[in-house]
Structure formats: C-alpha cells, structure tokens
C-alpha cells in the first residue's frame, strides 16, 4: 500500500487510507516526528465541490440511461443513480490522492 512522506521530517510514515480521509479541518500526527499534517484549505475544498458535482452528474446520468432503456422502477432507478455516482466520482477521488499535497499545521 502506498505511503506518503511527512512534510516535516520527509519520512514515509503516513498511510494511504489516513491521508485519503484528511480534510481542511482534520489533521493527523506523523508517527515519526509527531508533526500535525493536513491538506491545504482551498485545494481540498475545490476537490470536495468537484466530487459532489461529479456524484450528481453521475447519478443523473445513471437515471437517464436507466429511463431510456425502459427499466423504470423505483429500486432500479436508485441503483442506477448510485452506480453512476460511484463510477463518475471514483476518478475524482483517485485524483485527490495524486494532486493534493500535505502541509504541516
């Protein structure tokens, strides 16, 4: 599993999953040096808006595809919306892990 380097001590101590759940109001401690590590406020917020928008677009696209194929029922539309939201949001979350950098708080 990928680990991230601490911006304070440059050691690879921050696990992939710990970093994925970071936000501008949440920070984690480096296991090696104890520095509080977080993500930049503006860039993280922009990714949050992008992920929200992508989920809405994916959900609506799933509903449109389901409705155009005459599979219109409540549960089918809900599953199609959820599947569409997950498929479209997954690349945004992958990009979040690649582009976002860590800062010391």
C-alpha positions, 0 to 999 in steps of 0.5 A, spaced: 500 500 500 502 506 498 505 511 503 506 518 503 512 522 506 511 527 512 512 534 510 516 535 516 521 530 517 520 527 509 519 520 512 514 515 509 510 514 515 503 516 513 498 511 510 494 511 504 487 510 507 489 516 513 491 521 508 485 519 503 480 521 509 484 528 511 480 534 510 481 542 511 479 541 518 482 534 520 489 533 521 493 527 523 500 526 527 506 523 523 508 517 527 515 519 526 516 526 528 509 527 531 508 533 526 500 535 525 499 534 517 493 536 513 491 538 506 491 545 504 484 549 505 482 551 498 485 545 494 481 540 498 475 544 498 475 545 490 476 537 490 470 536 495 465 541 490 468 537 484 466 530 487 459 532 489 458 535 482 461 529 479 456 524 484 450 528 481 452 528 474 453 521 475 447 519 478 443 523 473 446 520 468 445 513 471 437 515 471 437 517 464 440 511 461 436 507 466 429 511 463 431 510 456 432 503 456 425 502 459 427 499 466 423 504 470 422 502 477 423 505 483 429 500 486 432 500 479 432 507 478 436 508 485 441 503 483 442 506 477 443 513 480 448 510 485 452 506 480 453 512 476 455 516 482 460 511 484 463 510 477 463 518 475 466 520 482 471 514 483 476 518 478 475 524 482 477 521 488 483 517 485 485 524 483 485 527 490 490 522 492 495 524 486 494 532 486 493 534 493 499 535 497 500 535 505 502 541 509 504 541 516 499 545 521 
